[in-house]
Amino acid sequence: MPALGSQRRLLGSLNCTPPATLPLTLAPNWTGPQCLEVSIPNGLFLSLGLVSLVENVLVVAAIAKNRNLHSPMYYFICCLAMSDLLVSVSNVLETAVMLLLEAGVLATQAAVVQQLDNVIDVLICGSMVSSLCFLGAIAVDRYISIFYALQYHSVVTLPRAWRIIAAIWVASILTSVLFITYYNHTVVLLCLVGFFIAMLALMAVLYVHMLARACQHARGIARLQKRQRPIHQGFGLKGAATLTILLGVFFLCWGPFFLHLLLIVLCPQHPTCGCIFKNFNLFLALIICNAIVDPLIYAFRSQELRKTLQEV
C-alpha cells in the first residue's frame, strides 16, 4: 500500500527488498537506537497464503454444497471466508509478482507495474475492510439470535441478509479505492483506524454481553438442578477463555497493522516509529494468520459444516 512502507510495494521492492536470511535482524538506525526487525521470507508469505486459501475454499464449498447451511448466519460466515480468501490471494499474488520481477522472469513497463500494484492494493484493502465488517456482522447476528430468539427469523431474513452483504461489499470496494487514491491524507488513515477501534468495541461489547447472559442462564439451570457452585464457575471460566481467544486473536492479528497506520499520522519521522514501520511485512503476515484462524473459530466448530467437509 502506498503509505504503508516500501517492503510490499512492487515498484519499491526492486530496490529495497528486505533480507530473508534470518528470522530476526537488527536494522541500524543512524538517528536513534538499533531497531529489531522481523524479516518475513517470501516463502513464508506464500505458505501462509496457500494454507488460508485451502481452508477458506473448503468453507465456501461446504456452505455452497449443503442446503441446511443456507441461512443468514452461514452466509455471513461464507462471506467472511471469501474476504479472508481475497486477503490471502492478493498477498500471495503480490509476493509472486515481486519474485518474478526480481528474477527477471516478468519484464514489463513501470507504468504497467504501477497499475498492477494499485489493483493489488485495492484488493488487499477491500478484503481487509470486508473481513472486519463480516466479523462484526457475525457478532450482531449471534447477539440477535440469543437476546431476540423469538423474533430472530423475522428480523434476520434472507433478503435482509443479502442486502447487508451487498452493502458491505460495495462499501469495502469504495473504501479501498478511496484509501488507495487518497492514502497520503491524514483523515483517510484516521478513518480506517477509527473503523477498527469501533469494530473492536462492537465485538467486545456484544460478546461480553452474550457471555454474561450465558453465565446467568447456566446459574439458573444449576439452581433448578441443585448443582454445586464449581460447576457453573467452570462454565464461566470456559466462556471467558473462549471470549479471550476470540477477541485476543482479533486484536493481535489486526492491531499491529492499524497501529502502523496510526503512527504514520502521529510520528512519521520519529526514529522509534521508524523501527515499527520496518516490520510492516510482519503485520501483513499476522493478518494472513487471522485468515487461517477465522475458519477454526467461526466455521469448523459447526458439526453440520464438518460433516459436509468430510463429504467434500
C-alpha positions in Angstrom: 0.0 0.0 0.0 1.4 3.4 -0.9 1.7 4.9 2.6 2.4 1.7 4.5 6.0 1.1 3.8 8.0 0.1 0.7 8.5 -3.5 1.7 5.4 -4.8 -0.1 5.4 -2.2 -2.9 6.0 -3.8 -6.3 8.0 -0.8 -7.6 9.9 -0.2 -4.4 10.6 -3.9 -3.8 13.1 -4.0 -6.6 15.4 -1.6 -4.8 14.7 -2.3 -1.1 13.8 -5.9 -0.7 14.2 -6.9 2.9 16.7 -9.6 3.7 15.1 -13.0 4.3 18.0 -15.0 5.5 17.5 -14.6 9.3 14.2 -14.7 11.2 15.3 -11.7 13.4 17.7 -9.0 12.3 18.8 -5.7 13.9 18.4 -2.9 11.5 20.7 0.0 12.2 19.1 3.4 12.5 21.6 6.2 12.4 19.3 8.7 14.0 18.4 6.6 17.0 18.8 3.2 18.6 19.0 -0.1 16.7 15.7 -1.5 15.5 14.6 -5.1 15.9 13.3 -6.0 12.5 11.4 -9.3 12.0 12.1 -10.4 8.5 9.4 -12.5 6.8 10.7 -14.6 3.9 8.6 -14.6 0.8 8.3 -18.4 1.1 6.5 -18.0 4.4 4.1 -15.5 2.9 3.3 -17.9 0.1 2.9 -20.8 2.6 0.6 -18.9 4.9 -1.4 -17.7 1.9 -1.8 -21.2 0.5 -2.9 -22.6 3.8 -5.5 -19.9 4.2 -6.6 -20.4 0.6 -7.3 -24.1 1.1 -9.1 -23.5 4.4 -11.4 -20.8 3.2 -12.1 -22.6 -0.1 -13.3 -25.6 1.9 -15.6 -23.4 4.0 -17.2 -21.8 0.9 -17.5 -25.1 -0.8 -19.2 -26.7 2.2 -21.7 -23.9 2.7 -22.5 -23.9 -1.0 -23.0 -27.7 -1.1 -25.2 -28.2 2.0 -28.7 -26.6 1.8 -29.0 -26.9 5.5 -26.3 -24.3 5.8 -28.2 -21.8 3.5 -29.1 -19.4 6.3 -28.1 -15.8 7.1 -25.6 -16.9 9.8 -23.7 -19.2 7.4 -23.9 -16.7 4.6 -22.1 -14.2 6.8 -19.5 -16.9 7.6 -19.2 -17.7 3.9 -18.6 -14.1 3.1 -16.0 -13.9 5.9 -14.3 -16.8 4.3 -14.4 -15.1 0.9 -12.9 -12.0 2.4 -10.1 -13.9 4.0 -9.7 -15.7 0.7 -9.1 -12.4 -1.0 -6.7 -11.3 1.7 -4.6 -14.4 1.1 -4.9 -14.4 -2.7 -3.9 -10.7 -3.0 -0.9 -11.1 -0.8 0.2 -14.3 -2.5 -0.3 -12.6 -5.9 1.8 -9.6 -4.8 4.6 -11.8 -3.4 4.6 -13.9 -6.6 4.8 -10.8 -8.9 7.6 -9.4 -6.7 9.6 -12.6 -7.0 9.0 -12.8 -10.8 10.1 -9.2 -11.2 13.2 -9.7 -9.1 14.2 -12.8 -11.0 13.7 -11.0 -14.3 11.1 -13.6 -15.5 8.4 -10.9 -15.7 9.6 -8.0 -17.8 7.2 -5.1 -18.2 7.0 -1.3 -18.2 7.0 0.7 -15.0 3.5 2.1 -15.8 2.1 -1.4 -16.1 3.7 -2.5 -12.8 2.3 0.7 -11.1 -1.3 -0.1 -12.3 -0.9 -3.8 -11.2 0.3 -2.6 -7.9 -2.7 -0.3 -7.4 -5.1 -3.1 -8.3 -3.5 -5.5 -5.8 -3.5 -2.8 -3.2 -7.2 -2.2 -3.8 -7.8 -5.9 -3.4 -5.8 -6.1 -0.2 -7.5 -3.1 1.4 -11.0 -4.0 0.2 -10.7 -7.6 1.5 -9.4 -6.3 4.9 -12.3 -3.9 5.3 -14.9 -6.5 4.2 -13.3 -9.1 6.6 -13.7 -6.7 9.5 -17.3 -5.9 8.5 -18.3 -9.5 8.3 -16.7 -10.2 11.7 -18.9 -7.5 13.1 -22.0 -8.8 11.2 -21.5 -12.3 12.7 -21.3 -10.8 16.2 -24.5 -8.9 15.6 -26.2 -12.0 14.2 -25.3 -14.1 17.2 -26.3 -11.4 19.6 -29.8 -11.1 18.0 -30.1 -14.9 18.0 -29.5 -15.0 21.7 -31.3 -11.9 23.0 -34.2 -11.9 20.5 -34.5 -15.6 19.8 -38.3 -15.5 19.2 -38.0 -12.6 16.7 -34.8 -13.7 15.1 -36.2 -15.3 11.9 -38.4 -12.2 11.4 -35.6 -9.8 12.0 -32.7 -11.6 10.2 -34.4 -12.7 7.0 -32.6 -13.9 3.9 -33.5 -10.8 1.8 -32.3 -8.5 4.6 -29.1 -10.6 4.9 -28.4 -10.3 1.2 -28.9 -6.6 1.3 -26.4 -6.3 4.2 -23.9 -8.5 2.4 -24.2 -6.4 -0.8 -23.8 -3.2 1.2 -20.7 -4.5 2.9 -19.1 -5.5 -0.4 -19.9 -2.2 -2.1 -18.7 -0.2 0.9 -15.5 -2.2 1.0 -14.7 -1.6 -2.7 -15.4 2.1 -2.4 -13.4 2.4 0.8 -10.4 0.7 -0.7 -10.5 2.8 -3.9 -10.6 6.0 -1.8 -7.9 4.8 0.5 -5.5 3.9 -2.3 -6.3 7.2 -4.1 -6.0 9.5 -1.1 -3.6 7.4 1.0 -1.5 10.5 1.9 -4.4 12.3 3.6 -4.4 12.1 7.4 -8.2 11.9 7.5 -8.3 8.7 5.5 -5.8 7.0 7.8 -7.6 8.2 10.9 -11.0 6.9 9.5 -9.5 3.5 9.0 -8.1 3.4 12.5 -11.4 4.6 13.9 -13.2 1.9 12.0 -11.0 -0.7 13.5 -11.5 0.6 17.0 -15.3 0.8 16.5 -15.4 -2.8 15.3 -13.3 -4.0 18.2 -15.5 -2.1 20.7 -18.7 -3.5 19.0 -17.4 -7.1 19.1 -16.2 -6.7 22.7 -19.5 -5.3 24.0 -21.7 -7.8 22.2 -19.6 -10.9 23.1 -19.2 -9.8 26.7 -23.0 -9.3 27.0 -23.6 -12.7 25.4 -21.2 -14.3 27.9 -22.9 -12.6 30.8 -26.3 -13.9 29.6 -24.9 -17.4 29.1 -23.5 -17.4 32.7 -26.8 -16.2 34.0 -28.6 -19.0 32.1 -26.1 -21.6 33.5 -26.7 -20.4 37.0 -30.4 -20.7 36.6 -30.1 -24.2 35.3 -27.7 -25.0 38.2 -30.3 -23.8 40.7 -33.1 -25.8 39.2 -31.0 -29.0 39.2 -29.4 -28.1 42.6 -25.8 -28.5 41.3 -22.8 -27.3 43.1 -21.2 -23.9 42.6 -17.9 -25.1 41.0 -19.9 -26.4 38.0 -21.2 -23.1 36.8 -18.0 -21.4 37.9 -16.2 -23.8 35.4 -18.7 -22.8 32.8 -18.0 -19.1 33.3 -14.2 -19.8 33.1 -14.6 -21.7 29.9 -16.8 -19.0 28.4 -14.3 -16.3 29.5 -11.4 -18.3 27.9 -13.4 -18.6 24.7 -14.1 -14.9 24.7 -10.4 -14.1 25.4 -9.3 -16.3 22.5 -11.9 -14.8 20.1 -11.1 -11.1 20.9 -7.4 -11.7 21.6 -6.9 -13.3 18.1 -8.8 -10.4 16.5 -6.7 -7.8 18.4 -3.3 -9.4 18.0 -3.8 -10.1 14.3 -5.3 -6.7 13.3 -4.0 -4.4 16.0 -0.3 -4.0 14.7 -1.5 -3.1 11.2 -3.7 -0.3 12.4 -1.1 0.8 14.9 1.1 1.2 11.9 -1.5 3.4 10.3 -1.9 5.5 13.4 1.9 6.0 13.8 2.1 7.2 10.2 -0.1 10.1 11.3 1.4 10.7 14.8 5.1 10.3 14.3 6.1 9.6 10.7 9.7 10.9 11.2 10.4 9.6 14.7 13.2 7.0 14.9 11.2 4.7 17.3 8.2 4.8 14.9 10.6 4.1 12.0 11.6 0.9 13.8 7.9 -0.2 13.9 7.5 0.7 10.2 10.3 -1.7 9.3 8.1 -4.6 10.5 5.2 -3.9 8.1 5.7 -7.3 6.5 5.1 -8.9 9.9 1.9 -7.1 10.3 0.6 -8.3 6.9 1.7 -11.9 7.9 -0.4 -11.6 11.1 -3.4 -10.6 9.0 -2.9 -13.7 6.9 -2.7 -15.7 10.1 -6.0 -14.3 11.1 -7.4 -15.6 7.8 -6.2 -19.0 8.8 -7.6 -18.8 12.3 -11.1 -17.4 11.3 -12.4 -20.7 9.8 -11.3 -22.6 13.0 -13.2 -20.1 15.2 -16.3 -19.4 13.1 -16.8 -22.3 10.7 -15.1 -25.6 11.7 -16.8 -25.7 15.1 -20.1 -26.4 13.4 -20.8 -30.1 13.4 -23.0 -29.8 10.3 -20.3 -28.0 8.4 -17.6 -30.5 9.5 -19.9 -33.3 8.2 -20.2 -31.6 4.9 -16.5 -31.1 4.7 -15.9 -34.8 5.0 -18.2 -35.3 2.1 -16.4 -32.6 0.1 
